[in-house]
């Protein structure tokens, strides 16, 4: 077995993948549009107003609205696939709001199920879509900002009584654990603040509050990382996929092991493996055909 680990300092720093949420009017979208070269996916149709589009155009960004398919999960996932695998000049992708996209998928499934809807069945397709979307987020060499609505956060005390303890984001409840950072945006007078609600980053300690602006965020994260050009991933070739399938028809590999390979690659199929990952699978399968001496 070839060992895969490397010097941790040799790994390139990842671009931020983050969730921001807050009440309407606190400046979530306005601050996000200052990130460099935005590919803006507007699920609510509210950012087609002139002051938003002027700001987006000035920053070298582009706009995708509901009329372009921003409310269709499959279309949005396809956009992330294409952004990850195509050479382009965009550096940031924003989904605003991820709440609307997620809840619309739930509503469509609830309507489809009708009286058969029970025990959260209407959420299952939306959650499956979210998992697929997050898989592409993790492969995408771009800054990713999911903007969410806020909702009341509740807690149960020792007596079993529930009370409101603050605000949280309105979306798939596992989303904050899949990303680098979750920020709650608030506004007092003209001041916009970001509170760290969940973090994997040493520069953003839990519960810390800082000014919500691109400049302040970039100072902490590293402007050179955020503003660097994206590098597309190169997917496996049809010949590589065909060779993997041929070898799998010869070599007996448990289905559970194959699923582990796909999970590790953040891929649903061998067609979504990178050329390097596919080459590794082919090498491993060929090794199993050759008896050890």
N, C-alpha and C positions, 0 to 999 in steps of 0.2 A: 504493500500500500504506500503510495506517495503522500507524504505529509504536506498539507496545504497552507499551514500557518506561516506568517511572515512577520517581520519586525513591525510592531504597531505604528512606528513613526513613518513607515513607508507608505501607509494608506493615505490617500488623498482626502482632505477634509470635505465633508459632505455639505451641500447647500441646504439652507433651512427648509424644513417641512413643518408647517405650523398651522394651528387652529387659532383664530381670533373670534371672540364673541362679545356681545354687549347689547345694550338697549338701542332702539332706533335713535339716530341723530348724534351719536357720540363720536363719530369720525372713523369708524372701522374702514369703510370703503375709501374715504378721502386719503387716509394715511397709507393704505395698501397701494394706491395708484402711484405713489412716489417710488415704489420699487422699480428697478430698471427693466425696460423693454417688456411690458406686460402683455401676456396673452390672456385677455379678460373674458371669462365665461360668466355671463350675466343670466342667472336663472329667473330673475324677478322682473326684468325689463325696466328697472328703475334707473339704470346707469346709462341710458341712451339720451339723457337730458344733456343740453349743450355744455354746461360747465363740467360735466364728467367726461364727455367725449373730447372736449378741448384739452383737458388735462391729459387724457390717455394718448391723444395724438401727439401732443408736445413731447411726451416721454418715449415716443416711438412704439407705442402699443397698438394692439388691434382688438376688435370687439366681436364677440359671438353672443347673440341673444336668443330668446325663445324661438324666434322665427328661423333660426339656424340649427335648432335642435338642442339647445342648452338644457332643456327640461327632460331630455331622454337619456337615461343612464347609459345605455349601450353606445349612444353617439358620443357622450362625454368620455367614456372609457376609450373609445376609438381615437378621440382627439389626443388623449394622454399617450396612447400607443404611438401615434404618428409623431407627436412632439419628442418622444424618447428615441425614435429610430430615424428621424429625418434631420439633416443638417439645416439649421435656420439661425436667425439672429435673435430670437426671443430668449430672455433670461429668467422670466418669472411667469408662472401661471396662477391665476386667481379664479376660484369658484365662489361666486357671490349670488345667492347664498347656498351653501351645502345643505342647509335646513330645508329650503324649498325643493331641492332636487330629491332629497331623501324622503320627505313627507309626501311628495307627489307620487313617488313609486309606491308608497304604502297605500295611498288613497286609491290608486289604480287597481292594486291587488285586492283591496277590500271590496271594491265595486265588482270585480270579477268573481270573488268568492260568494258574495251575497250572504245568504243565510248559513253557508258552510264556514263562515269565518269564526274561528274560536281559538283561544289560547295563543294569541299573537301570531296566527298564521299569516296575516296580512303583512307582517314585517319581514318574513323570511326572504323574499326576492330582493328587497331593498338592502338587507344586510349582506346578502351574497354579492350584490353589485358593489357595495362599499368595500368588501374584502378584495374584489378584483381591482377596484380603483386604487386602493392603498398599495396593492402589489406593484402597479405601474408607477405610483408616486415614489416608491422606494427605488425604482430602477431609473427614474428620470433625473437627468443632470440639470435640473432647474430649481429655482426657489419656488416653493409651493405654499400658497396661502388659501386655506379654507376659511371663509367668513360665515359665521353662524349667528342665528338669533339667540337671544338669551331666554331662559325660563326659570321659574322658581325652583330652588333646591330645597329639599325637605330632609329632615332627620327625625329619627325616633329615639326618644329618651328612655331611661331605665324603666319608667312606668308604662312604656308602650304608647306614649302620646307623641303625635307628629306635630312638628312646627317648621315654619319656613326659616332657613338659616342663611339664605343668600341667593345668588344667581348662579346658574350653570348654563352650558350650551344645549341647544335643542337639535339633537341629531343622534346618530348611532352612539350608544353610551361607551363603546370601546374605542372610539376614534381618537381620543386624547392619548391613549396608551400606545397608539400606532405611530405617533408623530414625535418630533423632537421637542415640541413646545406648545403649550396652550396659554393664551393670554386673554384676560378679561379687560376690555376697554371701557373706561368711564370718562365722564366729562364734568368738570366743576367750573362754571364760568367759561372762560376761553381755554382753560387748561385741559388737555387730553392726557390721560394716564393709562398705562398698561400695567396690570398686576399679573405676575407669574402664577398661574394656577396649577401647572404641571410642567416639569422640565427634566430633560436628560442632559442639559448643558451647564457646565460649570459657570459660565458667564451670566446665567439667568437663574439665580437661586430661587427656590420656592418662596412664594409670598412677597418677593421683592416688587417694588413699584418704581416705574421710571416713566419719563416723558414718552408719549406715543408719537413717534415720528420716524421716518425712514432713517434720517441721519443718526438719531440716538440709537436706534436698533443696530444699524450698520457698524457704529463705533464698537459696540459690544461683540457683535458676531464676527466682524471682519469684512470690511467693504471689498477687499480684494477677492474674497471667496464669492460673495454675493454677485459681484459685477463681472466675474470671469465668464468667458464664452462657454456655451454648453457643448458637451461632447456626445454625439449620438452613439447609441449602442448598435452593434451590427448583429442582426439576427441570423440564426442558423440557415444554411442554404437548403433548398429542396433535396439536393443530393445527400446532404448530411442527415436530414430527417429520414429519407428512404433507407439509408444505410443503418441507422439506429433501429428502424422497424424490422429490417431484414435480420439483423443480429439478434433482436429480441425474439424472433420466431425460431431461432436456433438455441439460444442460451436461456435456460430456465431461471428467470428472475422473478421473485415474488412481487405481486402487484403492489403490496404495501411499500416495498423498497423503491419501486418506480415512482410512487406518489411522493415519497420522501425526497427523491431527486428533484421532482417538479417544485415541491414546496421550497427547497433550498434555493432553487433558481428563480423563485417568485414567478413561476410560469405555469400556465394551465395545460400546455402541450409542448412537445419537443420543438414545434415551429416557433415558440416564444423563447427558446434558449438562445443565448448568444453563440456565435460561431465557436468561441473558445470553450464554452460549456458543452456544446455538442461534440466538439473534438475530444473532450475529456471523457464523455460517455462512450464514444466509439472506441477510444483507447482501452477503457476499462472492460468493455464487452469483448473486445478482441483478445485481451489478456486471459479471459476466462475460457476462450477457445483453445488456448495454447497450454498444454499440460506442463506443470512445473517440473523441472529436472531434480 
